[in-house]
Amino acid sequence: MDPSQVPNLYKQQRGPPKIKNKNPAPIQITAEQILREAKERQETAKKAPRQKISDLEELSEYRGRKRKEYEDAIRRNRLNIGSWLKYAAWEESQKELDRARSIYERALDVDSRNVTLYIKYTEMEMKNRNISHARNLFDRAVTLLPRVDQFWYKYAYMEEVLGNIAGARQIFERWMRWEPDESAWNAYIKFEKRYKEYDRCRLIYERFVNTHPQPKNWLKWVKFEEEQNNLEKCREIFAQAIEILGDDHMDQKIFIAFSKFETRLKEFERARIIYKFALDRLPRSMSESLYNSYTQFEKQYGDREGIEDVVVGKRRVQYEEELKSNPKNYDVWFDYARLEESANDVNKVREVYERAIAQVPPTQEKRFWRRYIYLWINYALYEELETKDFERTRQIYLECLKLIPHKRFTFAKIWLLYAQFEIRRLNLQTARKTLGRAIGMCPKDRLFKGYIEFELQLREFDRCRTLYTKYLEHAPANCYAWIKFAELERMLGDYDRCRAIFELAIEQPVLDMPELLWKAYIDFEFSEEEFEKTRQLYERLLEKTNHVKVWVSYARFEAGAEDAYGQSAIERSRKIFERAYDNMKERELKEERVLLLESWKEFEKEYGTNESLSSVEAKMPKVVKKRRRLDETQGQAGVSWEEYFDYIFPDDQAQQPNFKLLAMAHAWRQQQVSIAIAVNAFFCVSFLPNLLTVR
């Protein structure tokens, strides 16, 4: 390669030459103007001139040309029926019926089962009044394709329009031999109705229901006979339908229509018997509308007892069917029992409850027994409140308590309800024995609470103390029991015993909610205006926990306590805030320090001065966003980071002497990076094109 050609090759690789004049054109042209101009300049498609035929020679030439076009199209694709139809339609427009017939016949040779060809062919013959040809075509069509209903409809309609009623009837008879669908039979019946041939209609209906024995077809026949006022025939049809359909194919619509028919004839007893007969034979899943219709019938023509029996019987059958499928469905038993209770039949109510409680859960797991136990409760309450049979109620409670496996679980509600029942019967000793037995067999918090509440209502405070003692022996970590025991002693005015209980409580090694216990103890001392003891309690609590809420509560307490050290309450509160702040600062608890400062700030706004408020605000931290590296998870490649918010306190910055120096160094580093980027950009813009040209 010649070295002198290297610059030229290099210039060719750089692409097209640059545009030297980049100034805007004096006349700006938009895309919209370009499109509009293109549309205006577009040449309109010239329409073919209308050809006028003046003599027979020109007509023959025109016909020959068109026939050649159609023949060529058919020759290219013989299976395209649309081409055949267009060809035949054109020949028909030229009044060349023989040629059109020939085309249709040729097309039928290609596709002899094409419905559209037959339809167009017959329409052409009927349009040109060639009735014989049309009859022959229809006869061919229905013989070849007897399942195409359209041929039969058009064939019968043509004969009816021509007045050939016998011929139309003969066509329908031929059609019915093929047992077509229901619409064909309905068309035949309407045809006979138009000519008042009701006897023929009756015979057609009889054949119709034998071919299609659906309930709706029987009802159509009944409606026809009712229109003819042939009532006995209607009853006969209903009976025949019930007999033929049988139990397997019976539909509730037949019985509903039969009953309504008898109701219209004022035969109410017949209608009632039909309803009851149907309800006995049909299952519940297939007779919902029947029940509704029967209910409406009884509301209109029955008495009150009959209506209630219908409603109750309807729901009773429903519940029985549901219980057959799942006898352990206790919700259904509840609804069934309420239904019988509304009927006010004590024997049936007891029968339902006895059947329900006999369905014991299969396993000894409490979650399966929860709904079941309420059956016993409802049974006992019914006997006590409705029948007033108290001995039977007692037996129900005792049998229920015998049935429950108390070694695995128990139900405190049953024990308490039985005890309350005995109290209402004024058997206090029996109630106490029952609750004592419950606590001995299966001690539960709810049993202790119920027993103590019972003794409190009787003002038996010594028994309450004994029960609280037993309660705490059973659950020494239960703060609720300690608090209630102390409240009892406080209510009785024994403050020393109350303090002793609180002291015993806070000395327990394990407590479920110690914060509630300490709060109750502190509130007790504060309400008794024992500020020194309250202060000591706060100090003891701070030895156990340094929670920020304890410090804030302590400071708020001092703000409202009396002066005991010659200091103002505000100063004491402020010193506690300072102690808390220093404590959390030593332990490096940033979020707790923020919460403390917020409470301290609110305190200074309420009680302090502007100087004290500004001093607290000066301690408020700055919120910065930082990133930290997450621990690498097993099987995960790469390093992951997360963003979090951190607090920078002014006090922490003061303890770091090099913090300001580090910040200045970081700023200098950023400045140097910005300068380097600017120099590189300037070098690329200024010198890079010249270097490329030199190369």
Secondary structure as the mmCIF struct_conf table of DSSP 4:
data_model
#
loop_
_struct_conf.conf_type_id
_struct_conf.id
_struct_conf.beg_label_comp_id
_struct_conf.beg_label_asym_id
_struct_conf.beg_label_seq_id
_struct_conf.end_label_comp_id
_struct_conf.end_label_asym_id
_struct_conf.end_label_seq_id
HELX_RH_3T_P HELX_RH_3T_P1 PRO A 3 GLN A 5
HELX_RH_AL_P HELX_RH_AL_P1 VAL A 6 GLN A 13
TURN_TY1_P TURN_TY1_P1 ARG A 14 ARG A 14
BEND BEND1 PRO A 16 PRO A 16
HELX_LH_PP_P HELX_LH_PP_P1 PRO A 17 ILE A 19
BEND BEND2 LYS A 20 LYS A 20
BEND BEND3 ASN A 23 ASN A 23
HELX_LH_PP_P HELX_LH_PP_P2 PRO A 24 ALA A 25
BEND BEND4 PRO A 26 ILE A 27
HELX_RH_AL_P HELX_RH_AL_P2 ALA A 31 ARG A 41
BEND BEND5 GLN A 42 GLN A 42
HELX_LH_PP_P HELX_LH_PP_P3 GLU A 43 GLN A 51
BEND BEND6 ASP A 55 ASP A 55
HELX_RH_AL_P HELX_RH_AL_P3 LEU A 56 ARG A 76
TURN_TY1_P TURN_TY1_P2 ARG A 78 LEU A 79
HELX_RH_AL_P HELX_RH_AL_P4 ILE A 81 SER A 93
TURN_TY1_P TURN_TY1_P3 GLN A 94 LYS A 95
HELX_RH_AL_P HELX_RH_AL_P5 LEU A 97 VAL A 110
TURN_TY1_P TURN_TY1_P4 SER A 112 ARG A 113
HELX_RH_AL_P HELX_RH_AL_P6 VAL A 115 LYS A 127
TURN_TY1_P TURN_TY1_P5 ASN A 128 ARG A 129
HELX_RH_AL_P HELX_RH_AL_P7 ILE A 131 LEU A 144
TURN_TY1_P TURN_TY1_P6 PRO A 146 ARG A 147
HELX_RH_AL_P HELX_RH_AL_P8 ASP A 149 VAL A 161
TURN_TY1_P TURN_TY1_P7 LEU A 162 GLY A 163
HELX_RH_AL_P HELX_RH_AL_P9 ILE A 165 MET A 176
TURN_TY1_P TURN_TY1_P8 ARG A 177 TRP A 178
HELX_RH_AL_P HELX_RH_AL_P10 GLU A 182 ARG A 194
TURN_TY1_P TURN_TY1_P9 TYR A 195 LYS A 196
HELX_RH_AL_P HELX_RH_AL_P11 TYR A 198 THR A 211
BEND BEND7 HIS A 212 HIS A 212
HELX_RH_AL_P HELX_RH_AL_P12 PRO A 215 GLU A 227
TURN_TY1_P TURN_TY1_P10 GLN A 228 ASN A 229
HELX_RH_AL_P HELX_RH_AL_P13 LEU A 231 LEU A 245
TURN_TY1_P TURN_TY1_P11 GLY A 246 ASP A 248
BEND BEND8 HIS A 249 HIS A 249
HELX_RH_AL_P HELX_RH_AL_P14 GLN A 252 ARG A 264
TURN_TY1_P TURN_TY1_P12 LEU A 265 LYS A 266
HELX_RH_AL_P HELX_RH_AL_P15 PHE A 268 ARG A 281
BEND BEND9 LEU A 282 LEU A 282
HELX_RH_3T_P HELX_RH_3T_P2 ARG A 284 MET A 286
HELX_RH_AL_P HELX_RH_AL_P16 GLU A 288 TYR A 301
BEND BEND10 GLY A 302 GLY A 302
HELX_RH_AL_P HELX_RH_AL_P17 ARG A 304 SER A 325
TURN_TY1_P TURN_TY1_P13 PRO A 327 LYS A 328
HELX_RH_AL_P HELX_RH_AL_P18 TYR A 330 ALA A 343
TURN_TY1_P TURN_TY1_P14 ASN A 344 ASN A 344
HELX_RH_AL_P HELX_RH_AL_P19 VAL A 346 ILE A 357
TURN_TY1_P TURN_TY1_P15 ALA A 358 ALA A 358
BEND BEND11 PRO A 362 THR A 363
HELX_RH_AL_P HELX_RH_AL_P20 LYS A 366 TYR A 382
HELX_RH_PI_P HELX_RH_PI_P1 GLU A 383 THR A 387
HELX_RH_AL_P HELX_RH_AL_P21 PHE A 390 LEU A 403
BEND BEND12 ILE A 404 ILE A 404
TURN_TY1_P TURN_TY1_P16 HIS A 406 ARG A 408
HELX_RH_AL_P HELX_RH_AL_P22 ALA A 412 ARG A 424
TURN_TY1_P TURN_TY1_P17 ARG A 425 LEU A 426
HELX_RH_AL_P HELX_RH_AL_P23 LEU A 428 MET A 441
BEND BEND13 CYS A 442 CYS A 442
HELX_RH_AL_P HELX_RH_AL_P24 ASP A 445 GLN A 457
TURN_TY1_P TURN_TY1_P18 LEU A 458 ARG A 459
HELX_RH_AL_P HELX_RH_AL_P25 PHE A 461 HIS A 474
TURN_TY1_P TURN_TY1_P19 PRO A 476 ALA A 477
HELX_RH_AL_P HELX_RH_AL_P26 CYS A 479 MET A 491
TURN_TY1_P TURN_TY1_P20 LEU A 492 GLY A 493
HELX_RH_AL_P HELX_RH_AL_P27 TYR A 495 ILE A 506
TURN_TY1_P TURN_TY1_P21 GLU A 507 GLU A 507
BEND BEND14 PRO A 509 PRO A 509
BEND BEND15 ASP A 512 ASP A 512
HELX_RH_AL_P HELX_RH_AL_P28 PRO A 514 SER A 527
TURN_TY1_P TURN_TY1_P22 GLU A 528 GLU A 529
HELX_RH_AL_P HELX_RH_AL_P29 PHE A 531 LYS A 544
HELX_RH_AL_P HELX_RH_AL_P30 VAL A 548 GLY A 560
BEND BEND16 ALA A 561 ALA A 561
HELX_LH_PP_P HELX_LH_PP_P4 GLU A 562 ASP A 563
BEND BEND17 ALA A 564 GLN A 567
HELX_RH_AL_P HELX_RH_AL_P31 ALA A 569 GLU A 586
TURN_TY1_P TURN_TY1_P23 ARG A 587 GLU A 588
HELX_RH_AL_P HELX_RH_AL_P32 LYS A 590 TYR A 607
BEND BEND18 GLY A 608 GLY A 608
HELX_RH_AL_P HELX_RH_AL_P33 ASN A 610 ALA A 618
TURN_TY1_P TURN_TY1_P24 LYS A 619 LYS A 619
HELX_LH_PP_P HELX_LH_PP_P5 MET A 620 PRO A 621
STRN STRN1 LYS A 622 ARG A 629
HELX_LH_PP_P HELX_LH_PP_P6 LEU A 630 THR A 633
TURN_TY1_P TURN_TY1_P25 GLN A 634 GLY A 635
BEND BEND19 GLY A 638 GLY A 638
STRN STRN2 TRP A 641 ILE A 648
HELX_RH_AL_P HELX_RH_AL_P34 PRO A 650 ALA A 654
TURN_TY1_P TURN_TY1_P26 GLN A 655 GLN A 655
TURN_TY1_P TURN_TY1_P27 PRO A 657 ASN A 658
HELX_RH_AL_P HELX_RH_AL_P35 PHE A 659 VAL A 694
#
